[in-house]
């Protein structure tokens, strides 16, 4: 894995973040505990925020 600064994030990074969000949503669906489900959904939201920030930076270029 290559470390990037925020300004160097690419479309590949945004796609990877969205895949991570989808995996977190799947984990939430499979969770038995409500607490675990909520935690996985919060993680999914954070991954989506990261993906959106990459998109926003790319759109400003």
Beta strands, then each sheet from edge to edge (+ up, - down):
end
